[in-house]
Amino acid sequence: MKKVIILVAVFGLVIVAAAGFYAAFKEDFDRFNPLYEEEYVYVMINEPAKEDENRYHYQLTGYNEVGKQRKVRFSASVDLEQGTYLKLLAKGSYTKSWESITEEQLPSGVSW
């Protein structure tokens, strides 16, 4: 009985450690995960960036081409102006690239 309790405790610790490791490196896992597909996500800069070592990091909520809400992270070398629209190429929480677009270039299912 004691062995079973120890085995369950060790198994529980392994699960918690794996979940913590995944949470800490989620972008890296998403980048190489074959189950996630790349998709375009449209965001508007509506929150200030967090500056870190001459990079500006953003965590925003955006929408894919059919209007489904997505949370994305990305960084830029410049502080982007509030109200700027961006088109991101994302895979899970990993952002491969981004480009600035106009409001007219937003898909019909996307609006703020």
C-alpha positions in Angstrom: 0.0 0.0 0.0 2.8 2.3 0.8 4.4 1.7 -2.6 1.2 2.6 -4.3 0.9 5.9 -2.4 4.6 6.8 -3.3 4.0 5.8 -6.9 0.9 8.0 -7.1 2.8 11.0 -5.5 5.7 10.7 -7.8 3.4 10.4 -10.8 1.5 13.6 -9.6 4.8 15.5 -9.2 5.9 14.5 -12.7 2.6 15.7 -14.1 2.8 19.1 -12.3 6.5 19.5 -13.4 5.6 18.8 -17.0 2.7 21.2 -16.9 4.9 23.9 -15.4 7.6 23.3 -18.0 5.0 23.5 -20.8 3.6 26.8 -19.4 7.1 28.3 -19.2 8.0 27.3 -22.8 4.6 27.4 -24.5 5.7 29.5 -27.5 8.5 27.1 -28.2 6.2 24.1 -28.0 3.6 25.7 -30.2 6.2 26.7 -32.8 7.2 23.1 -33.5 3.9 21.4 -32.7 2.6 19.6 -35.8 -1.0 19.7 -34.5 -1.2 23.5 -34.7 -1.7 25.2 -38.1 -0.5 28.6 -39.0 -3.2 31.2 -39.4 -3.5 34.9 -39.8 -4.6 36.8 -36.7 -5.6 40.5 -36.8 -4.9 42.7 -33.8 -5.2 46.3 -32.8 -2.5 47.8 -30.6 -4.7 48.8 -27.6 -2.4 48.0 -24.7 1.0 49.4 -23.9 4.0 47.2 -24.6 6.4 45.9 -22.0 9.9 47.1 -22.8 12.8 44.6 -22.2 16.3 45.0 -23.5 15.3 47.3 -26.5 12.4 45.1 -27.5 8.8 45.8 -27.0 6.7 42.8 -26.0 2.9 42.7 -26.6 0.2 40.3 -25.4 -3.0 41.0 -27.2 -6.3 39.5 -28.1 -6.9 39.3 -31.8 -9.3 37.6 -34.3 -8.6 35.2 -37.1 -10.2 35.6 -40.5 -13.6 34.1 -39.4 -13.8 36.3 -36.3 -12.6 33.7 -33.7 -10.9 35.3 -30.8 -7.2 34.4 -30.2 -4.6 35.5 -27.7 -1.2 36.2 -29.2 2.3 37.3 -28.2 4.8 39.1 -30.3 7.7 41.6 -30.0 8.9 44.5 -32.0 12.0 46.6 -32.1 9.9 49.8 -32.0 7.1 50.9 -29.7 4.0 50.6 -31.9 1.5 53.4 -31.9 -1.8 52.9 -30.1 -4.6 52.1 -32.6 -2.3 50.5 -35.2 -3.7 47.4 -36.9 -1.5 44.4 -37.5 -1.7 41.1 -39.4 0.1 38.4 -37.6 1.1 35.0 -38.9 0.6 32.8 -35.8 0.9 29.2 -34.8 -0.6 28.6 -31.4 0.8 31.3 -29.2 3.9 31.6 -31.4 4.0 34.6 -33.8 6.1 33.9 -36.9 5.8 37.4 -38.5 3.7 40.5 -38.4 2.9 43.5 -40.7 1.1 46.8 -40.3 -2.2 47.1 -42.2 -5.0 49.6 -42.6 -8.5 49.3 -41.1 -9.8 48.7 -44.7 -7.6 45.6 -45.0 -9.3 43.9 -42.1 -11.5 40.9 -43.0 -15.3 41.4 -42.7 -15.5 39.1 -39.6 -13.0 41.3 -37.7 -13.9 44.5 -35.9 -13.2 46.4 -32.7 
